[in-house]
Amino acid sequence: MNNVRKGLWIALIVLLTAALSACGGSGKAQKVKIGEVTRSVFYAPQYVALEKGFFKEEGLDVELQTTAGGDKTMTALLSGAINVALVGAETSIYVYQQGSTDPVINFAQLTQTDGTFLVARDSAEFDWEMLKGSVFLGQRKGGMPQMAGEFTLRKHGIDPHQDLELIQNVDFANITAAFISGTGQFVQLFEPQASIVEKEGKGYVVASFGTESGRLPYTVFMTKQSYINEHSEIVQKFTNAIHKAQRWVQSHTPEEIAETVAPYFKDTDMEILVSSIKRYQEQGSYAETPALAEDAWNNLLDVMESAGELNERVEANKLVDNSFAEKVVNSVK
């Protein structure tokens, strides 16, 4: 009888040990709430990390929510409703400019260029001079899409507030519909909206603001300094998972990526999804590593300064912590 009991105890111990090992030894995954500024094909590596189980491999239970807008996303982060925000790096500068005692720190870059394209209503051969005197359906004032757009226009000798009629009072979610219904001769659109407009014959992609405006810390995972101080292990695991996803995206085709992220875009045609991802891959929009380059940060400051949205030039080391990115990048070399 004793031998039977002993055997049962041994079997139970083996089962418990296996269960603990499967959970990374902790028995429970660590919860992390992400707030993404919008749902976008532009953020494909994030969805890859979720679908391929890269966060789970790191012992993280990630909950994703779309917080619809930079201001709402930052409010959610500052209030503690989310732990990590995926939003433009400029938002961390806005918080800093307001004198925050708990600054928002950029720790893992996801996209490294602007993600918008210039779409023209006319298919005639494009020249930037065509924008002069036109009606341009732009993005929200102070947001990265609009600032990168204005930066590009100025680079081509066009004053966005003097040389054309700039419309900025259309809500982000309604910009595509407004253009399709007849508003504007030019519009600035993300994918897959740009490809959808082309497929419907309502417009033509004539230029890329991502290519034109150069490398930027366009969309970055960020969190409060206090969260990093208290949960540095979680931030490292999170960054590890993002880098796994970045490497996966770099080594797979647009078709393979589209198939993986499709659950997040159930209303988007697969052909459109593939063409959108291909555009972003070809222009190098998806960051290869989570590390945020100083020259890209300085380019961001130039863009914000040009738009009149920068009170002072904030050095990268005040709002960027590359230690987590550098650790994971160096570990896979």
Number of C-alpha atoms within 10 A of each C-alpha: 6 7 8 9 10 11 12 12 12 12 12 12 12 11 12 13 13 12 14 13 12 14 16 15 13 12 14 13 17 14 13 17 17 24 24 25 21 19 14 17 24 24 21 24 27 22 21 25 26 20 17 16 16 21 25 20 17 19 23 21 17 17 13 17 16 16 22 15 16 21 15 14 25 27 15 18 22 19 9 14 14 22 21 29 30 28 28 25 24 24 20 22 24 18 16 18 14 10 10 11 10 14 20 29 26 31 25 32 30 30 29 25 26 30 28 25 25 21 27 25 21 15 13 9 7 14 10 12 13 13 19 17 11 15 17 24 23 26 23 16 13 18 18 28 24 20 26 29 26 23 23 21 21 13 12 13 12 18 14 19 10 10 16 16 17 18 16 15 12 14 11 15 10 9 21 21 12 15 23 16 10 10 17 19 17 24 27 26 26 21 21 21 21 23 23 20 22 16 12 10 13 18 23 22 21 18 17 23 23 25 17 18 21 15 22 28 29 26 28 27 25 29 27 19 18 14 17 19 10 10 11 14 12 18 23 20 21 26 27 25 25 28 28 20 27 23 14 17 21 16 11 10 15 21 15 13 22 24 14 18 22 21 12 15 15 9 8 14 12 15 12 19 23 20 18 22 23 17 18 24 17 10 15 17 23 24 25 18 23 26 26 25 17 15 13 18 21 18 16 24 22 17 24 23 16 15 19 11 17 18 12 10 13 15 12 19 11 13 19 21 19 19 13 20 24 16 14 21 17 8 9 8 5
